[in-house]
C-alpha cells in the first residue's frame, strides 16, 4: 500500500475503532498530509528514524509552535503504532522521537437515557434485529467494534452466557452478557440470521445485506444513522458504547480491575480515565442539585 493509502486506513481506524471526533480526525489528516507530502514517493518501510528527526527539524524551520510540533509527533507515533500492530512495518522507527506530554481529553459517553434511546429500535425485519442485537451486545460487553464484527457463531456460549473474544495480540478473554443481550442474540441467530445468508454457510455472527461479514465501516454508518434518528446530538461511534459501558459500570460500583479485565486493557492507567469521567459527573450533579453548589 502507498503511504497515502496507509494514512486513509489509519484515519478510518481512528474514526470507527477509536471513536475520535471529526475535529480530531481533521487535525490528524492535516498533519499526516503534510507528512505524506514531505516523504512523497517513499515507501514507508524506507523511512528511517533519522528521516523522522529531519522532518521534525523541518517543521521547526517552518515556524510551527511547540504545541503544533507536539501534536505532529503524537500523530506520527500513533500512526506508526497502528502500522506496526497491523504488520505494515516491521520496526517502529518513531520510537526515536520524544513523547510529548499531552493532556488526555475525556472520552465521549452517552447518558443512560441516551443509551435507552439508541437501543429502542423498531423491529420490522432481519436487519433491524441484527442492528438491535449488535448494539445490545456492545453495551452489554464493552467490546471493540473490531471484536464485534469478528465474532463467530462458535464464540457465543448460551450455556454460560459468555462470549469469547480474541483481542489485541490474539489474547483471549471471556466476557459475560446479560439477559437482554442473550434474548436478542438467540432471536437473531435462531430466526433472522438465516435470512441474511446468500452464499451458503458463513461462520461470522453478524452479516451484511450481501451475506458477508459486516464491516466496521458498515456498523459505524448504522450507529450514526440510528443516533441521528433518535435525536442524540453527540459525536457518536461504536467506541462510544464501549466508553459508556465502562463509565456506567464504574458509576454503579464495579471494581476498576474488573472493568480493566472486561475491556482487555493491558495497563490499568488506561482504564483509570473513566474515574475522571465519574468525578466530572459528580461535580456536575453537585453544582446542579446542592443548594449552595453554585
DAKA-V445059 format. One record per residue. N is the residue number from 1. PHI is phi as a letter, one per 40 degrees, with the letter a starting at -180 (NA if undefined). PSI is psi in degrees with one decimal (999 if undefined). Layout:
BEGIN
N/PHI/PSI
N/PHI/PSI
END
This chain:
BEGIN
1/NA/145.9
2/c/165.8
3/d/-41.4
4/c/-37.5
5/c/-38.6
6/c/-39.1
7/c/-43.3
8/c/-41.8
9/c/-40.1
10/c/-42.9
11/c/-37.5
12/c/-38.9
13/c/-44.0
14/c/-38.5
15/c/-47.4
16/c/-49.4
17/c/-41.0
18/c/-16.7
19/g/28.6
20/c/150.4
21/c/162.4
22/c/-36.7
23/c/-42.1
24/c/-42.4
25/c/-40.8
26/c/-40.0
27/c/-44.6
28/c/-43.2
29/c/-43.1
30/c/-45.2
31/c/-42.0
32/c/-27.5
33/c/-39.5
34/c/-40.7
35/c/-44.5
36/c/-40.5
37/c/-35.4
38/c/-40.5
39/b/36.0
40/d/133.7
41/g/17.9
42/b/130.0
43/c/138.5
44/d/-31.6
45/c/-10.8
46/c/-10.1
47/c/126.3
48/c/169.8
49/c/-39.3
50/c/-36.0
51/c/-41.7
52/c/-39.5
53/c/-42.1
54/c/-35.2
55/c/-40.9
56/c/-37.8
57/c/-38.8
58/c/-42.7
59/c/-38.4
60/c/-41.0
61/c/-27.1
62/c/8.8
63/g/34.0
64/c/139.2
65/c/170.0
66/c/-35.7
67/c/-42.1
68/c/-38.7
69/c/-44.8
70/c/-41.8
71/c/-41.1
72/c/-42.2
73/c/-43.8
74/d/-41.6
75/c/-47.4
76/c/-43.8
77/c/-38.6
78/c/-41.4
79/c/-45.8
80/c/-33.3
81/c/-41.9
82/c/-44.9
83/c/-39.2
84/c/-45.5
85/c/-39.0
86/c/8.8
87/g/30.2
88/c/-21.9
89/b/159.5
90/c/-29.1
91/b/140.2
92/c/89.8
93/c/-12.3
94/c/-9.8
95/c/-20.6
96/c/-20.0
97/c/141.4
98/c/139.3
99/c/118.1
100/c/150.5
101/c/109.6
102/b/128.8
103/c/125.7
104/c/134.6
105/c/151.0
106/c/138.8
107/c/152.1
108/c/132.5
109/b/162.9
110/c/146.7
111/c/168.0
112/c/-37.3
113/c/-39.6
114/c/-37.3
115/c/-44.8
116/d/-41.2
117/c/-45.9
118/c/-37.3
119/c/-10.4
120/c/76.3
121/c/134.9
122/c/123.3
123/b/108.8
124/b/-26.0
125/a/-176.6
126/c/-28.1
127/c/-36.3
128/c/-42.3
129/c/-37.4
130/c/-48.3
131/c/-44.0
132/d/-45.0
133/c/-41.5
134/c/-45.0
135/c/-44.1
136/c/-41.7
137/c/-38.7
138/c/-44.5
139/c/-28.7
140/c/-23.4
141/b/-21.8
142/g/19.9
143/c/158.5
144/c/156.2
145/c/-34.8
146/c/-35.4
147/c/-36.1
148/c/-50.7
149/c/-18.8
150/c/-4.2
151/c/139.4
152/b/161.9
153/d/-38.1
154/c/-12.7
155/c/-10.5
156/c/124.8
157/b/102.9
158/c/-20.2
159/c/-39.1
160/b/-3.1
161/f/53.3
162/b/159.2
163/b/149.1
164/b/127.0
165/b/136.6
166/b/97.4
167/c/-148.9
168/d/135.5
169/g/17.5
170/g/25.5
171/c/129.8
172/c/138.4
173/b/150.8
174/b/127.3
175/b/127.1
176/c/156.8
177/b/156.6
178/c/-176.0
179/c/-40.2
180/c/-49.3
181/c/-39.4
182/c/-45.6
183/d/-46.1
184/c/-32.6
185/c/-46.0
186/c/-44.6
187/c/-45.9
188/c/-47.3
189/c/-43.0
190/c/-25.7
191/b/-43.4
192/b/-27.6
193/c/-36.7
194/c/-26.5
195/c/-19.0
196/c/-11.7
197/c/125.5
198/b/-25.9
199/b/45.1
200/g/-149.4
201/c/148.5
202/a/124.3
203/c/-20.4
204/c/143.7
205/c/-48.3
206/b/125.5
207/b/154.6
208/c/-173.4
209/c/-3.3
210/b/3.2
211/g/12.3
212/b/170.1
213/d/130.2
214/c/144.7
215/c/164.8
216/c/-42.5
217/c/-39.6
218/c/-44.5
219/c/-34.0
220/d/-44.4
221/c/-37.6
222/c/-48.7
223/c/-34.8
224/c/-42.4
225/c/-45.9
226/c/-42.8
227/c/-41.4
228/c/-43.0
229/c/-30.3
230/c/0.5
231/g/27.5
232/c/102.4
233/c/64.9
234/b/156.6
235/c/119.6
236/b/144.0
237/a/173.4
238/d/-33.2
239/c/-23.6
240/c/-37.1
241/c/-35.7
242/c/-46.2
243/c/-41.7
244/c/-41.1
245/d/-51.1
246/c/-43.8
247/c/-41.7
248/c/-35.3
249/c/-47.0
250/c/-40.5
251/d/-36.4
252/c/18.2
253/h/7.5
254/c/145.3
255/c/140.4
256/c/-36.0
257/c/-37.0
258/c/-44.3
259/c/-40.4
260/d/-44.3
261/c/-43.5
262/c/-39.7
263/c/-19.8
264/g/28.1
265/c/130.9
266/c/-25.0
267/b/128.6
268/c/-25.5
269/c/-30.0
270/c/-38.5
271/c/-28.4
272/c/-14.2
273/d/-28.3
274/c/-22.0
275/c/-32.5
276/c/-37.3
277/c/-45.7
278/c/-40.7
279/c/-40.6
280/c/-37.6
281/c/-38.7
282/c/-44.0
283/c/-42.5
284/c/-45.9
285/c/-38.8
286/c/-47.8
287/c/-34.0
288/c/-36.5
289/b/-19.8
290/c/136.2
291/d/-33.3
292/b/28.5
293/c/-25.3
294/b/999
END
